[in-house]
Amino acid sequence: MEEDGLKKLGLLGFLILLTAAFGLTLAACGGDGGGGKATALPSASCGPIRYEGDGDPEFIIASDFPLQGANRSLTTEMADAVEFELKQRDWKAGDANIGFQSCDDSTAQAGSWDSAKCSANARNYASNEKMLGLIGTFNSGCAKLEIPVLNRASKGPVAMVSPSNTYPGLTEGGPGTESGEPDVYYPTGKRNYARVVWNDQFQGAANALYAKELGLKKVFVVNDSETYGQGIANLFVQYAKKEGIQILGNQKWDKKASSYESIASRIKASGADGIFLGGIVCNNGGKLVKDLRAGVGDVTLLGPDGWTPISATIEGAGAAANDMYITQPGIPVDQLRGAGKEFVDAFGAKYGKAPNPYTVYAAQAAVVLLDAIDRGGDDRAKVSEELFNTDIKDGILGDF
C-alpha cells in the first residue's frame, strides 16, 4: 500500500511552513475479551470505550498517541478524527459493533512518548483478544517497540496503521535504516503494520532540495538522538551532500540540558549559514531554538515535521522561531479535494476549526483499518493480511 503511492506522489507533497511568533491562532505541543462484549483496555493508559451504536460494542479499535506535552492539542485532535470516522460508519465494520478507546503512550514527566509506556500499551493490546486493530503510533521510536509485540499477539498479529511514523526502517531497508530492518520488527515473518504517510527518505530529500533553493551553502546539523531525529538528520546529510551543500557537523542535543550555548558557539565558529534540526519540538526544542538564535544570530533554521504543530514550536521559542522553515508531509488541508475536502469541511464544522494535516492522516488511517476489518472480520490475522489488499480510490488523501 505505502510504497507505490509514495513513489507516485514524490517530493511535491511537502508543505514548507514559515513560522512566525505573532498572528497565529493555532492551539499549542487487558483482559482476554471473552464473551460477546468487548473488554476495555486498562484505564491507566486508555480512556473509556466510546460507543454510540446499537447494542453493545463487540470489538474495539484503539489509537496510541502521546496525549501529554507539547503535542497534546494535535494528538487529541487526531484521536477525535478516528472517532469521527467510526461514527460515519455507525460504529460498525462489516457486521460487527466496534467501540473505540483513545490511549496515551506518554508520561507527564517526559512530556512526550515514553518507552516503558509504549511497551506496556503494546502488551495490553496484544492480550485483549477483542481488540482488532490500532491507529498509531505517533512517534517512530514508540512504533519500534510496539510492532513486534503486536506481531506476536495471540489469535494472530494485531493490525497497526500509523498516520505519522516517518522512520523508513519500519517498513523497508535502504538509506537511513539500520541493519536487519525491517524484518527485525516482524518476528512471525508476517507483516501487520502499514502507514499512510511519506517516510523520511522522501522528507530528507525534500529538506535538502529546499535548503538548496534557499541558497544555503554550509549547513550544521543537530539531532535529538532518537530514532526519528537521528534518522531524518542522517538522511538530510546524505541528500544535502548530493546537492553540493557542505555539512559542517552532525551533533546531538541533550533534551535534558539547561543550556545549548556550547552548541551555538560551535556552530557560529563553523561559519554555517543554515542549521538543520533533526528531532521533535517536545525534546526541549523551544530552548534549543532560543539559544541558537541568541548564540549564532541571523542564520536560517530548518526542521522536519517533528517541529509541528508550529504553535508548539512558538510556545517554547517565542520570537526566536520567526522565519524557521518546517516541512509537513502531505497536501495542505485547504488544497484537498473530493473525499479529502468533504472530511475537512465536516470535521471543521463539528470542531469549529480546520483540522491539522496530521488529523487528516489519522482519519485516513482509520478508514484503512476499518476497511480491513470489514473484509477480515473478527480474525486478527486476516485483518492484518487485508491491510495489504488495500486500494483506496478518492480517499481522504487521494488514490493509493
N, C-alpha and C positions, 0 to 999 in steps of 0.2 A: 504493500500500500504506500509506504513512505517514499521509497527511493525514486520510483518512476515519476511521481508527481513533483517531487522536489527538483529533479533534473529539468523537467519541463518549465517549471517556474523560474529556475535560475536565480540570479542575484538581484533581479529588478524588483523583487518583492520586499526589499528592505526599506523601511521608512527612516530617514535621518531626522532626528529631533534636535532642535537647538533650544537648550534650556534658558530660561530667564527667571530671575528670582521674584519678579513682580508681574502682576497682571494675570496670574494663573488662578483658575478656580477649581483645580483638581484637589481631591481629598488626599491627606498624607498616607511611608513604609510601615474473650469469646467462647461463646459456647458452641455446641455442635449443631445447633439449629434444628434439632429433632422436631417431628410433628409437622403440622400443616401451616404453622405460623412462624414468621421469621423471628429469629432471636437477635436481639440488639447487640451491637458491638459495645465493648466496655465504655462507660461514661467518663473514665479517666482521660480518654483521648477524643471521644466522639460524642457529638450531640445526639439527642433522641431521634428515633426513627421518624422521618417526616413522611406522611402518607395521607392523602385526601381522597382516595378512591373508594370503591365499594368493598365491603367486607374487610378483611384483614390483609396486610402485606404477607405474601408467601415467601418472598425472597427479598434481598436487599442488594443495592449497589452503594458504594461509598466514594467520597472524594478524600484525598490526602494532600493537604496543603499546610504551610506554616501560617497559622492564624494569629500569631503574636509577632510584634516587632514592626519594622518599617513597612513591610509589605501587607500588613493586615487589611487595609482597605481594598487592595487589589484582590487578595486571595479570598476574602469573604465574598466579594462580588463574583468571583469565579465559581465558588460553591453555589451561589444563588443561580448562576446560569445552568448548572447541572440540574438543579431542582426545577428550573423553568422548563427545560426540555422534557423532563419526566412528566410535568403537568400537561404539556402539549399532547402527550400520549395517554392521558387519563390514568397515569400511574400504572401502565401496563407495558410489557414487552411480550409479544405473542399473546398467549392466553393467561400469562402469569401476572399476579399483582406484585408490583415492585415498589418497595419503600426505599428511602434514601437517608444516609447519615453523612454528615459533614464532620470529618476527622482532622485533628490537629497534629502535625508532626514536629511542632516547635515547642520551646520552653520559654518562659518569661526571662530567665537568666540569659539564655543565648540570644533572644530576640530574633531568632531565625530557626531553621531546621536543626534538629538535634539527633545525632547518630543513634543514641540509645532509644529515643522515642520512635525513630523510624523503624528500628529493628523490632521493638515491642509491637508497634502497629501491624507490621507485616505478619508476625506470629498470630495475632488476633484475627486478621483477615483469613489467613490460611486455615485456621482451626474452625472457623464458623462456616459450616457446610451450606448454609443458606445464603451465603454471600456469593454472587455470581460474577462480580467484576468491580474494578477500581478505576476511578478517574484520578490520575496523578502519576508520579509526584510532581511537585513544582520545581524542586531542585534536583539536579542530576546526581549529586553526591548521595542524596537520600534514595534515589532510584537504584543506585548500585547495591544498596543494602536490601531493598525490598524485593527486587525482581527475583533473585534466586530463591528466596523463601516462598514466594507465591508460586514459583515454578515447581517446587516440590510439594505443593499442598495436597492434602488428601482429596480423593474424588477428582483428581486431575488438576492441572495448573490453573490458577486464577487469572483471568484476562485482565490486562492492565493497559490503559490508554492514557498517555501523557499529553497535555496541551502545551507543555513548556520546557521539557527536558531537551537541551540542545547539545549535550556532550555526545560526539559521534560514536564513541566506543560502545554505547549501549545497544547499538543495532548493527554496526559494521566496523571493519578494520580500516587501515589506511592512515592518512595524515591525522595527527592529533590524537591517536589512540595508543593504548598500551598492548604489550604482548599478551596474547590469549584472548583478547576481546574480539567479538562479543561473546564467544562460546562460554566463557567462564561464568556468565550470568544465567546460563540455561543448563543446569546440571542434568536434567532429564533428556536433553537433546532436542526438545520441542520448544518452539517459541511461544511465549504468552504475552509479549509486550510489543506495543506499537506506539507511534506518536504521530501527531498531526501538525507538527511544526518543523521548520527547517532546522538542520543541525549546524554545528559551528564550522564545519568545513565550508559552508556557504557564508556564514556570518563573518568568519575570519577574513575571507576573501573580500567580502563587501566592505569591511572596515578598512582593509588595506587599499582598495581601489578609491575609497573616499578620501583617505589620507593623502593619496597622490593627487586627487582632484583639488584638494585644499592647498596643494603646493608644498606639502611638508617634505623635508629632505632628511632630517635627522630626528628619529623618534626614540624616546626612552620608554620602556615597558615596565610596569609593575603589576604584580598579580597577588591574589589573596591566598594562594597555595591550595585552594580547594579544587575538586575535580573539574568543575565548570571553569573557574577562574584561571587556573593554570593551563587548562586545555585551550581555551579561547586565546590566551596570551601567546601560547606557542604557535597556534595556527596563524595569528596575526603576524608574528615574526616571520614565519615561513613565507606567507604571501607578500608581505611588505618587501622582503628582500628581492623577490621576483620582480617587483615593481620599481626596483632601484632605490628604495628607501634604506638609509643606513640605520641599523639598530644599535643604539649605544649601550644598552643594558637591558636585563630582564630580571628584576629584583622583586622578592616577596615583601609584602607588607603584613605586619602582625596586627590582627584585628583587635588585640587587647592593648596595643600600645597607647600611651597617653600623648605622644607627640611623634610627628613624622618629619621633624625639622632636618634630621640627618639625611633622609631620602631626598628631601627637597634640595639640600645643599649639594648632594652628589649630582643630581640632575642638572642643577644650574651650572655646575662646573663642567658638565659634559658638553654644554652648548646646544642642547636639544631645542628644536623648535616645535616639538609636539610630545605629548605624553599619552600613552595608551594604558587605560586602567582595566586590566583583566580581572574581574571579580564582581561581587554583588554589593550594593549600597548598604545592606544590613551589616556588613563586616566593617563597621566604623568608617564607612565611605565618606560621610559628611566631613568628619575631622580630617581625613586624608586630603580631600579636595581643598579645604581651608588652608591647611599647612602648605600644600603645593603652590597655591596661589600666593600665599604670603612669602614663601621662600624662593620661588622660581620667577614669579612675576607674570608678565604677559606672554603666555605660552598656550598653544592650542591643546585642549583636553578632549580626548575621545574615549568612549566606553561602549561596551556591548549592552545587550538587553538586561543584564544584571543590575543596571542602574535605573531601571524603571520600577514603579512609576516615577515620573520626573518629580512629582511633588515630594516623594521621599528623599530624593537627592537634594532638593532645595531646602527641605526642612532641616536637614543636617548641615548643609553647607552655606545656606543663605546666599548672599550676593556673589560668593566665590564660585557658585555654579553657573553664573552667567556665561553664555557662549560656549558651554560644553556640548559636544555633539554625541548623541546616543543613538545606536541602531536599535530598531524594533523589528523583529521578523514579521513579515506579512503586509497586507494592504491596509492602509488607514481605514478605519471603520466608516468614514464618510464617503469612501470610494467603493464600498462593497455593493454588489448588485444582486438581483434575484433573491434567492433564499437568504443571502447574507444581509441585504438591506431590510428584508422583512424581519429578520431577527433583531437587528439593531433598532428598528422602529418600535417593535413590540416590547423589547426589553427596556428601551428608553422610556416608553410610555408608562411602564409599570414602576420603574425605579426613579424616574424623574431626571435622568441624565444619560448621555450616550455611554455605552459600555467601553471599558478599556480594551485595547486589542487582545490581550490575553483572555479576557472574558469571552470573546468570540471564539477563541480556540477551545476553551473549556466546554462551550456549548457544542461545538463540532465533535469534540472527543466523546461527549455524552451520546450524541447521535450514533457515532461509530459503534460504541459499546452496546447501546440498546438494540441496534440493528443486528449485532452479532448474537445477542441473547434471543432476539426474535427468531433467528434461524437455528440457533443451537439449543434452545430450550433450557432445561434446568441441569444440563450436563456440562459441568465446568470445562472439561477437556474439549468438548465440542464447541463451546462458546469461544475458547481461545483459538481453536482452529479457524473459526468463522471470521475472526479479525482479519485474517489474511485472504479472505474471499470478498473483501470489501471493495466496492466500486461505486464511488459517490458521483452522482450527476446533479449539477446545480445545487450543490450543498452550500452550507453557510460559507465555506471557504472556496467554493467553486467546484471544479471537477478534479478528482484524483482517484 
